[in-house]
Amino acid sequence: MNICHVLPNEEGTYSQDLICEDCHTPYDGIEDRLIAIMQKKILRFQLQDIRNRKTNRVVTKRLPKLSEDLTLDTSPDEARNEIELLKSVADHFHLPLLKQITIGILGEK
């Protein structure tokens, strides 16, 4: 995930400014954009269709008696992995609001 990186300053410490790796332009609002991406991922997971595993058609009427016959487009594990990836990005780039939101979604303390 090459969105940006933090460059060390003259003292060798790291600034909180996020800089484009290619053109060295500062990113403004990167945390807000990542939060928006996360919100879209969560919404996509919550509003996804339930499909019949055998026919791959969307179940629109009655649910089958056996849940084994159902599948999701995005599994809960896949959705969790995407949120954990954003949490790792928040940890690495020191994005406190994104980290707080991802911790809340993942149910961590």
A tleap script that builds the chain and sets N, CA, C and O, in Angstrom:
source leaprc.protein.ff14SB
mol = sequence {
  NMET ASN ILE CYS HIE VAL LEU PRO ASN GLU
  GLU GLY THR TYR SER GLN ASP LEU ILE CYS
  GLU ASP CYS HIE THR PRO TYR ASP GLY ILE
  GLU ASP ARG LEU ILE ALA ILE MET GLN LYS
  LYS ILE LEU ARG PHE GLN LEU GLN ASP ILE
  ARG ASN ARG LYS THR ASN ARG VAL VAL THR
  LYS ARG LEU PRO LYS LEU SER GLU ASP LEU
  THR LEU ASP THR SER PRO ASP GLU ALA ARG
  ASN GLU ILE GLU LEU LEU LYS SER VAL ALA
  ASP HIE PHE HIE LEU PRO LEU LEU LYS GLN
  ILE THR ILE GLY ILE LEU GLY GLU CLYS
}
set mol.1.N position { 0.856 -1.168 0.000 }
set mol.1.CA position { 0.000 0.000 0.000 }
set mol.1.C position { 0.901 1.230 0.000 }
set mol.1.O position { 1.436 1.622 1.037 }
set mol.2.N position { 1.056 1.812 -1.136 }
set mol.2.CA position { 1.940 2.957 -1.281 }
set mol.2.C position { 1.105 4.230 -1.366 }
set mol.2.O position { 0.891 4.764 -2.454 }
set mol.3.N position { 0.631 4.719 -0.210 }
set mol.3.CA position { -0.147 5.953 -0.240 }
set mol.3.C position { 0.718 7.149 0.077 }
set mol.3.O position { 0.522 8.225 -0.488 }
set mol.4.N position { 1.644 6.984 0.945 }
set mol.4.CA position { 2.542 8.070 1.320 }
set mol.4.C position { 3.560 7.532 2.321 }
set mol.4.O position { 3.454 6.392 2.774 }
set mol.5.N position { 4.531 8.348 2.655 }
set mol.5.CA position { 5.472 7.932 3.685 }
set mol.5.C position { 5.926 9.156 4.467 }
set mol.5.O position { 5.797 10.297 4.022 }
set mol.6.N position { 6.450 8.881 5.626 }
set mol.6.CA position { 6.910 9.948 6.508 }
set mol.6.C position { 8.421 10.066 6.355 }
set mol.6.O position { 9.147 9.088 6.532 }
set mol.7.N position { 8.888 11.261 6.029 }
set mol.7.CA position { 10.316 11.486 5.833 }
set mol.7.C position { 10.953 12.010 7.123 }
set mol.7.O position { 10.349 12.828 7.817 }
set mol.8.N position { 12.161 11.552 7.451 }
set mol.8.CA position { 12.830 12.101 8.634 }
set mol.8.C position { 13.286 13.533 8.358 }
set mol.8.O position { 13.650 13.880 7.234 }
set mol.9.N position { 13.256 14.360 9.411 }
set mol.9.CA position { 13.735 15.740 9.248 }
set mol.9.C position { 15.238 15.791 9.497 }
set mol.9.O position { 15.885 14.748 9.595 }
set mol.10.N position { 15.801 16.996 9.602 }
set mol.10.CA position { 17.245 17.161 9.755 }
set mol.10.C position { 17.791 16.516 11.028 }
set mol.10.O position { 18.933 16.058 11.050 }
set mol.11.N position { 16.981 16.478 12.084 }
set mol.11.CA position { 17.434 15.886 13.351 }
set mol.11.C position { 17.346 14.364 13.349 }
set mol.11.O position { 17.783 13.714 14.299 }
set mol.12.N position { 16.782 13.796 12.285 }
set mol.12.CA position { 16.647 12.345 12.226 }
set mol.12.C position { 15.350 11.841 12.836 }
set mol.12.O position { 15.109 10.634 12.866 }
set mol.13.N position { 14.507 12.752 13.326 }
set mol.13.CA position { 13.214 12.349 13.862 }
set mol.13.C position { 12.175 12.444 12.750 }
set mol.13.O position { 12.429 13.026 11.696 }
set mol.14.N position { 11.022 11.874 12.997 }
set mol.14.CA position { 9.997 11.836 11.970 }
set mol.14.C position { 8.947 12.898 12.215 }
set mol.14.O position { 8.488 13.104 13.339 }
set mol.15.N position { 8.584 13.560 11.148 }
set mol.15.CA position { 7.541 14.578 11.184 }
set mol.15.C position { 6.190 13.898 11.027 }
set mol.15.O position { 6.112 12.768 10.544 }
set mol.16.N position { 5.145 14.572 11.427 }
set mol.16.CA position { 3.794 14.040 11.243 }
set mol.16.C position { 3.254 14.359 9.848 }
set mol.16.O position { 2.153 13.929 9.507 }
set mol.17.N position { 4.014 15.109 9.032 }
set mol.17.CA position { 3.565 15.456 7.697 }
set mol.17.C position { 3.663 14.238 6.791 }
set mol.17.O position { 4.685 13.552 6.775 }
set mol.18.N position { 2.612 13.971 6.042 }
set mol.18.CA position { 2.597 12.858 5.113 }
set mol.18.C position { 2.967 13.383 3.742 }
set mol.18.O position { 2.372 14.345 3.255 }
set mol.19.N position { 3.956 12.748 3.115 }
set mol.19.CA position { 4.518 13.215 1.858 }
set mol.19.C position { 4.353 12.132 0.793 }
set mol.19.O position { 4.570 10.950 1.062 }
set mol.20.N position { 3.972 12.538 -0.406 }
set mol.20.CA position { 3.878 11.603 -1.528 }
set mol.20.C position { 5.276 11.066 -1.838 }
set mol.20.O position { 6.233 11.832 -1.949 }
set mol.21.N position { 5.381 9.761 -1.973 }
set mol.21.CA position { 6.667 9.132 -2.223 }
set mol.21.C position { 7.218 9.473 -3.601 }
set mol.21.O position { 8.434 9.517 -3.790 }
set mol.22.N position { 6.346 9.710 -4.548 }
set mol.22.CA position { 6.780 9.964 -5.916 }
set mol.22.C position { 7.129 11.422 -6.179 }
set mol.22.O position { 8.199 11.717 -6.712 }
set mol.23.N position { 6.217 12.354 -5.802 }
set mol.23.CA position { 6.439 13.759 -6.154 }
set mol.23.C position { 6.785 14.628 -4.943 }
set mol.23.O position { 7.026 15.824 -5.100 }
set mol.24.N position { 6.814 14.053 -3.743 }
set mol.24.CA position { 7.168 14.736 -2.499 }
set mol.24.C position { 6.229 15.893 -2.166 }
set mol.24.O position { 6.639 16.864 -1.530 }
set mol.25.N position { 4.981 15.791 -2.591 }
set mol.25.CA position { 3.957 16.776 -2.263 }
set mol.25.C position { 3.247 16.329 -0.990 }
set mol.25.O position { 2.909 15.152 -0.858 }
set mol.26.N position { 3.015 17.248 -0.047 }
set mol.26.CA position { 2.321 16.845 1.178 }
set mol.26.C position { 0.871 16.454 0.894 }
set mol.26.O position { 0.182 17.089 0.096 }
set mol.27.N position { 0.435 15.409 1.559 }
set mol.27.CA position { -0.961 14.995 1.477 }
set mol.27.C position { -1.730 15.736 2.554 }
set mol.27.O position { -1.336 15.742 3.720 }
set mol.28.N position { -2.814 16.352 2.164 }
set mol.28.CA position { -3.709 16.975 3.132 }
set mol.28.C position { -4.961 16.119 3.217 }
set mol.28.O position { -5.538 15.747 2.195 }
set mol.29.N position { -5.369 15.816 4.407 }
set mol.29.CA position { -6.608 15.078 4.597 }
set mol.29.C position { -6.522 13.600 4.301 }
set mol.29.O position { -7.547 12.976 4.028 }
set mol.30.N position { -5.324 13.010 4.344 }
set mol.30.CA position { -5.185 11.583 4.048 }
set mol.30.C position { -5.954 10.742 5.060 }
set mol.30.O position { -6.541 9.719 4.707 }
set mol.31.N position { -5.951 11.173 6.317 }
set mol.31.CA position { -6.670 10.411 7.339 }
set mol.31.C position { -8.165 10.416 7.044 }
set mol.31.O position { -8.830 9.391 7.194 }
set mol.32.N position { -8.693 11.555 6.627 }
set mol.32.CA position { -10.116 11.639 6.291 }
set mol.32.C position { -10.453 10.741 5.101 }
set mol.32.O position { -11.503 10.098 5.081 }
set mol.33.N position { -9.562 10.701 4.114 }
set mol.33.CA position { -9.809 9.836 2.956 }
set mol.33.C position { -9.781 8.364 3.347 }
set mol.33.O position { -10.585 7.576 2.850 }
set mol.34.N position { -8.867 7.990 4.230 }
set mol.34.CA position { -8.812 6.587 4.673 }
set mol.34.C position { -10.041 6.220 5.499 }
set mol.34.O position { -10.541 5.099 5.404 }
set mol.35.N position { -10.526 7.152 6.302 }
set mol.35.CA position { -11.752 6.905 7.073 }
set mol.35.C position { -12.926 6.722 6.120 }
set mol.35.O position { -13.768 5.852 6.343 }
set mol.36.N position { -12.997 7.527 5.063 }
set mol.36.CA position { -14.065 7.384 4.074 }
set mol.36.C position { -13.977 6.032 3.367 }
set mol.36.O position { -15.001 5.396 3.115 }
set mol.37.N position { -12.759 5.591 3.046 }
set mol.37.CA position { -12.569 4.276 2.427 }
set mol.37.C position { -13.065 3.182 3.368 }
set mol.37.O position { -13.746 2.251 2.939 }
set mol.38.N position { -12.722 3.297 4.650 }
set mol.38.CA position { -13.143 2.308 5.625 }
set mol.38.C position { -14.665 2.274 5.738 }
set mol.38.O position { -15.261 1.199 5.795 }
set mol.39.N position { -15.293 3.446 5.771 }
set mol.39.CA position { -16.748 3.505 5.863 }
set mol.39.C position { -17.400 2.827 4.666 }
set mol.39.O position { -18.408 2.138 4.820 }
set mol.40.N position { -16.840 3.014 3.481 }
set mol.40.CA position { -17.379 2.359 2.283 }
set mol.40.C position { -17.232 0.852 2.367 }
set mol.40.O position { -18.137 0.115 1.976 }
set mol.41.N position { -16.091 0.386 2.877 }
set mol.41.CA position { -15.872 -1.051 3.017 }
set mol.41.C position { -16.878 -1.667 4.000 }
set mol.41.O position { -17.421 -2.743 3.750 }
set mol.42.N position { -17.115 -0.983 5.101 }
set mol.42.CA position { -18.060 -1.484 6.097 }
set mol.42.C position { -19.472 -1.492 5.530 }
set mol.42.O position { -20.210 -2.461 5.709 }
set mol.43.N position { -19.847 -0.424 4.853 }
set mol.43.CA position { -21.176 -0.346 4.258 }
set mol.43.C position { -21.361 -1.427 3.200 }
set mol.43.O position { -22.415 -2.060 3.136 }
set mol.44.N position { -20.336 -1.643 2.366 }
set mol.44.CA position { -20.400 -2.685 1.351 }
set mol.44.C position { -20.594 -4.061 1.998 }
set mol.44.O position { -21.351 -4.884 1.484 }
set mol.45.N position { -19.916 -4.311 3.117 }
set mol.45.CA position { -20.061 -5.591 3.806 }
set mol.45.C position { -21.464 -5.730 4.387 }
set mol.45.O position { -22.087 -6.784 4.259 }
set mol.46.N position { -21.964 -4.674 5.024 }
set mol.46.CA position { -23.267 -4.748 5.677 }
set mol.46.C position { -24.424 -4.864 4.692 }
set mol.46.O position { -25.445 -5.472 5.014 }
set mol.47.N position { -24.284 -4.299 3.507 }
set mol.47.CA position { -25.380 -4.290 2.537 }
set mol.47.C position { -25.234 -5.343 1.441 }
set mol.47.O position { -25.974 -5.327 0.458 }
set mol.48.N position { -24.292 -6.243 1.609 }
set mol.48.CA position { -24.070 -7.240 0.568 }
set mol.48.C position { -25.230 -8.230 0.476 }
set mol.48.O position { -26.015 -8.388 1.412 }
set mol.49.N position { -25.313 -8.883 -0.665 }
set mol.49.CA position { -26.372 -9.856 -0.904 }
set mol.49.C position { -26.006 -11.205 -0.296 }
set mol.49.O position { -24.834 -11.554 -0.154 }
set mol.50.N position { -27.039 -11.939 0.052 }
set mol.50.CA position { -26.876 -13.334 0.464 }
set mol.50.C position { -27.184 -14.166 -0.769 }
set mol.50.O position { -28.218 -13.978 -1.411 }
set mol.51.N position { -26.294 -15.075 -1.096 }
set mol.51.CA position { -26.443 -15.866 -2.316 }
set mol.51.C position { -26.648 -17.344 -1.998 }
set mol.51.O position { -26.178 -17.856 -0.981 }
set mol.52.N position { -27.352 -17.998 -2.885 }
set mol.52.CA position { -27.495 -19.440 -2.824 }
set mol.52.C position { -26.190 -20.035 -3.328 }
set mol.52.O position { -25.746 -19.724 -4.433 }
set mol.53.N position { -25.581 -20.883 -2.527 }
set mol.53.CA position { -24.268 -21.438 -2.870 }
set mol.53.C position { -24.318 -22.282 -4.150 }
set mol.53.O position { -23.362 -22.283 -4.925 }
set mol.54.N position { -25.421 -22.997 -4.374 }
set mol.54.CA position { -25.506 -23.893 -5.528 }
set mol.54.C position { -25.729 -23.130 -6.839 }
set mol.54.O position { -25.098 -23.431 -7.852 }
set mol.55.N position { -26.625 -22.146 -6.811 }
set mol.55.CA position { -26.969 -21.440 -8.047 }
set mol.55.C position { -26.247 -20.104 -8.186 }
set mol.55.O position { -26.209 -19.537 -9.278 }
set mol.56.N position { -25.679 -19.598 -7.109 }
set mol.56.CA position { -25.002 -18.296 -7.055 }
set mol.56.C position { -25.964 -17.135 -7.313 }
set mol.56.O position { -25.535 -16.030 -7.645 }
set mol.57.N position { -27.253 -17.388 -7.159 }
set mol.57.CA position { -28.253 -16.331 -7.314 }
set mol.57.C position { -28.517 -15.681 -5.960 }
set mol.57.O position { -28.363 -16.295 -4.904 }
set mol.58.N position { -28.918 -14.420 -6.034 }
set mol.58.CA position { -29.253 -13.683 -4.821 }
set mol.58.C position { -30.553 -14.226 -4.262 }
set mol.58.O position { -31.521 -14.410 -4.998 }
set mol.59.N position { -30.579 -14.484 -2.953 }
set mol.59.CA position { -31.781 -14.964 -2.296 }
set mol.59.C position { -32.685 -13.761 -2.056 }
set mol.59.O position { -32.327 -12.839 -1.323 }
set mol.60.N position { -33.872 -13.778 -2.688 }
set mol.60.CA position { -34.772 -12.632 -2.584 }
set mol.60.C position { -36.057 -12.939 -1.829 }
set mol.60.O position { -36.734 -12.024 -1.361 }
set mol.61.N position { -36.389 -14.183 -1.711 }
set mol.61.CA position { -37.656 -14.526 -1.061 }
set mol.61.C position { -37.391 -15.145 0.302 }
set mol.61.O position { -36.998 -14.448 1.237 }
set mol.62.N position { -37.595 -16.401 0.413 }
set mol.62.CA position { -37.387 -17.084 1.686 }
set mol.62.C position { -35.961 -17.608 1.779 }
set mol.62.O position { -35.372 -18.048 0.792 }
set mol.63.N position { -35.435 -17.550 2.970 }
set mol.63.CA position { -34.111 -18.127 3.193 }
set mol.63.C position { -34.248 -19.635 3.295 }
set mol.63.O position { -35.219 -20.124 3.873 }
set mol.64.N position { -33.308 -20.379 2.752 }
set mol.64.CA position { -33.362 -21.834 2.888 }
set mol.64.C position { -33.244 -22.249 4.354 }
set mol.64.O position { -32.723 -21.509 5.189 }
set mol.65.N position { -33.734 -23.430 4.637 }
set mol.65.CA position { -33.701 -23.910 6.017 }
set mol.65.C position { -32.272 -24.152 6.490 }
set mol.65.O position { -31.971 -23.978 7.671 }
set mol.66.N position { -31.413 -24.542 5.596 }
set mol.66.CA position { -30.022 -24.808 5.966 }
set mol.66.C position { -29.144 -23.624 5.573 }
set mol.66.O position { -29.118 -23.215 4.413 }
set mol.67.N position { -28.443 -23.090 6.535 }
set mol.67.CA position { -27.557 -21.970 6.238 }
set mol.67.C position { -26.337 -22.412 5.430 }
set mol.67.O position { -25.612 -21.578 4.887 }
set mol.68.N position { -26.114 -23.711 5.353 }
set mol.68.CA position { -25.001 -24.226 4.555 }
set mol.68.C position { -25.195 -23.904 3.074 }
set mol.68.O position { -24.232 -23.878 2.308 }
set mol.69.N position { -26.442 -23.662 2.678 }
set mol.69.CA position { -26.740 -23.379 1.283 }
set mol.69.C position { -26.491 -21.919 0.922 }
set mol.69.O position { -26.669 -21.535 -0.234 }
set mol.70.N position { -26.077 -21.084 1.906 }
set mol.70.CA position { -25.910 -19.650 1.688 }
set mol.70.C position { -24.439 -19.258 1.686 }
set mol.70.O position { -23.606 -19.894 2.332 }
set mol.71.N position { -24.146 -18.209 0.954 }
set mol.71.CA position { -22.795 -17.664 0.934 }
set mol.71.C position { -22.877 -16.148 0.803 }
set mol.71.O position { -23.897 -15.601 0.381 }
set mol.72.N position { -21.796 -15.483 1.169 }
set mol.72.CA position { -21.699 -14.028 1.080 }
set mol.72.C position { -20.655 -13.650 0.040 }
set mol.72.O position { -19.724 -14.412 -0.221 }
set mol.73.N position { -20.813 -12.465 -0.556 }
set mol.73.CA position { -19.801 -11.979 -1.500 }
set mol.73.C position { -18.486 -11.687 -0.782 }
set mol.73.O position { -17.413 -12.008 -1.294 }
set mol.74.N position { -18.566 -11.082 0.398 }
set mol.74.CA position { -17.384 -10.777 1.213 }
set mol.74.C position { -17.560 -11.474 2.553 }
set mol.74.O position { -18.527 -11.214 3.269 }
set mol.75.N position { -16.646 -12.341 2.888 }
set mol.75.CA position { -16.757 -13.076 4.147 }
set mol.75.C position { -16.423 -12.148 5.323 }
set mol.75.O position { -15.739 -11.142 5.136 }
set mol.76.N position { -16.894 -12.474 6.518 }
set mol.76.CA position { -16.535 -11.676 7.689 }
set mol.76.C position { -15.024 -11.608 7.905 }
set mol.76.O position { -14.511 -10.581 8.350 }
set mol.77.N position { -14.308 -12.687 7.598 }
set mol.77.CA position { -12.850 -12.688 7.738 }
set mol.77.C position { -12.189 -11.701 6.772 }
set mol.77.O position { -11.253 -10.995 7.149 }
set mol.78.N position { -12.669 -11.654 5.543 }
set mol.78.CA position { -12.120 -10.711 4.566 }
set mol.78.C position { -12.363 -9.273 5.018 }
set mol.78.O position { -11.471 -8.429 4.934 }
set mol.79.N position { -13.571 -9.002 5.495 }
set mol.79.CA position { -13.899 -7.649 5.955 }
set mol.79.C position { -13.026 -7.274 7.152 }
set mol.79.O position { -12.518 -6.155 7.228 }
set mol.80.N position { -12.856 -8.205 8.077 }
set mol.80.CA position { -12.016 -7.943 9.252 }
set mol.80.C position { -10.566 -7.686 8.837 }
set mol.80.O position { -9.913 -6.800 9.388 }
set mol.81.N position { -10.062 -8.451 7.875 }
set mol.81.CA position { -8.681 -8.260 7.403 }
set mol.81.C position { -8.497 -6.881 6.786 }
set mol.81.O position { -7.450 -6.261 6.973 }
set mol.82.N position { -9.483 -6.394 6.060 }
set mol.82.CA position { -9.388 -5.061 5.466 }
set mol.82.C position { -9.346 -3.974 6.543 }
set mol.82.O position { -8.595 -3.006 6.421 }
set mol.83.N position { -10.151 -4.135 7.594 }
set mol.83.CA position { -10.152 -3.154 8.685 }
set mol.83.C position { -8.839 -3.240 9.460 }
set mol.83.O position { -8.294 -2.215 9.868 }
set mol.84.N position { -8.326 -4.457 9.666 }
set mol.84.CA position { -7.039 -4.612 10.346 }
set mol.84.C position { -5.903 -3.987 9.534 }
set mol.84.O position { -4.961 -3.440 10.107 }
set mol.85.N position { -5.986 -4.065 8.215 }
set mol.85.CA position { -4.985 -3.418 7.362 }
set mol.85.C position { -5.018 -1.899 7.575 }
set mol.85.O position { -3.970 -1.265 7.701 }
set mol.86.N position { -6.209 -1.324 7.613 }
set mol.86.CA position { -6.324 0.118 7.853 }
set mol.86.C position { -5.832 0.483 9.251 }
set mol.86.O position { -5.271 1.561 9.445 }
set mol.87.N position { -6.035 -0.399 10.222 }
set mol.87.CA position { -5.515 -0.150 11.575 }
set mol.87.C position { -3.987 -0.148 11.552 }
set mol.87.O position { -3.357 0.674 12.217 }
set mol.88.N position { -3.393 -1.062 10.792 }
set mol.88.CA position { -1.932 -1.099 10.668 }
set mol.88.C position { -1.409 0.167 9.998 }
set mol.88.O position { -0.375 0.701 10.399 }
set mol.89.N position { -2.115 0.642 8.988 }
set mol.89.CA position { -1.730 1.892 8.333 }
set mol.89.C position { -1.803 3.037 9.337 }
set mol.89.O position { -0.915 3.889 9.380 }
set mol.90.N position { -2.871 3.056 10.151 }
set mol.90.CA position { -3.025 4.102 11.169 }
set mol.90.C position { -1.892 4.042 12.184 }
set mol.90.O position { -1.384 5.083 12.601 }
set mol.91.N position { -1.490 2.845 12.585 }
set mol.91.CA position { -0.370 2.701 13.523 }
set mol.91.C position { 0.928 3.204 12.891 }
set mol.91.O position { 1.685 3.945 13.518 }
set mol.92.N position { 1.173 2.800 11.664 }
set mol.92.CA position { 2.435 3.129 11.006 }
set mol.92.C position { 2.578 4.624 10.732 }
set mol.92.O position { 3.652 5.196 10.920 }
set mol.93.N position { 1.495 5.250 10.289 }
set mol.93.CA position { 1.554 6.660 9.912 }
set mol.93.C position { 1.058 7.600 11.016 }
set mol.93.O position { 0.903 8.799 10.785 }
set mol.94.N position { 0.814 7.063 12.202 }
set mol.94.CA position { 0.399 7.875 13.354 }
set mol.94.C position { -0.866 8.678 13.044 }
set mol.94.O position { -0.874 9.907 13.113 }
set mol.95.N position { -1.928 7.956 12.702 }
set mol.95.CA position { -3.217 8.561 12.400 }
set mol.95.C position { -4.185 8.209 13.537 }
set mol.95.O position { -4.853 7.176 13.477 }
set mol.96.N position { -4.268 9.058 14.577 }
set mol.96.CA position { -4.996 8.685 15.790 }
set mol.96.C position { -6.496 8.478 15.597 }
set mol.96.O position { -7.059 7.565 16.200 }
set mol.97.N position { -7.160 9.289 14.780 }
set mol.97.CA position { -8.601 9.127 14.603 }
set mol.97.C position { -8.916 7.835 13.867 }
set mol.97.O position { -9.830 7.108 14.258 }
set mol.98.N position { -8.174 7.540 12.810 }
set mol.98.CA position { -8.374 6.290 12.080 }
set mol.98.C position { -8.122 5.095 12.988 }
set mol.98.O position { -8.861 4.112 12.941 }
set mol.99.N position { -7.091 5.172 13.808 }
set mol.99.CA position { -6.787 4.077 14.728 }
set mol.99.C position { -7.916 3.884 15.742 }
set mol.99.O position { -8.318 2.754 16.019 }
set mol.100.N position { -8.420 4.974 16.286 }
set mol.100.CA position { -9.499 4.891 17.271 }
set mol.100.C position { -10.754 4.273 16.648 }
set mol.100.O position { -11.412 3.444 17.276 }
set mol.101.N position { -11.084 4.669 15.431 }
set mol.101.CA position { -12.273 4.131 14.769 }
set mol.101.C position { -12.105 2.651 14.455 }
set mol.101.O position { -13.028 1.866 14.667 }
set mol.102.N position { -10.931 2.260 13.951 }
set mol.102.CA position { -10.714 0.846 13.633 }
set mol.102.C position { -10.733 -0.017 14.889 }
set mol.102.O position { -11.247 -1.136 14.864 }
set mol.103.N position { -10.186 0.485 15.970 }
set mol.103.CA position { -10.218 -0.274 17.238 }
set mol.103.C position { -11.661 -0.462 17.688 }
set mol.103.O position { -12.034 -1.540 18.152 }
set mol.104.N position { -12.469 0.579 17.553 }
set mol.104.CA position { -13.880 0.481 17.931 }
set mol.104.C position { -14.622 -0.522 17.075 }
set mol.104.O position { -15.445 -1.282 17.587 }
set mol.105.N position { -14.349 -0.542 15.783 }
set mol.105.CA position { -15.023 -1.482 14.876 }
set mol.105.C position { -14.593 -2.913 15.150 }
set mol.105.O position { -15.410 -3.833 15.123 }
set mol.106.N position { -13.297 -3.094 15.414 }
set mol.106.CA position { -12.783 -4.438 15.676 }
set mol.106.C position { -13.134 -4.936 17.073 }
set mol.106.O position { -12.952 -6.116 17.375 }
set mol.107.N position { -13.636 -4.043 17.925 }
set mol.107.CA position { -14.011 -4.443 19.279 }
set mol.107.C position { -12.833 -4.624 20.194 }
set mol.107.O position { -12.915 -5.359 21.178 }
set mol.108.N position { -11.724 -3.956 19.883 }
set mol.108.CA position { -10.530 -4.054 20.724 }
set mol.108.C position { -10.562 -2.929 21.751 }
set mol.108.O position { -11.303 -1.957 21.613 }
set mol.109.N position { -9.745 -3.086 22.774 }
set mol.109.CA position { -9.651 -2.040 23.800 }
set mol.109.C position { -8.279 -1.442 23.825 }
set mol.109.O position { -8.010 -0.545 24.624 }
savepdb mol mol.pdb
quit
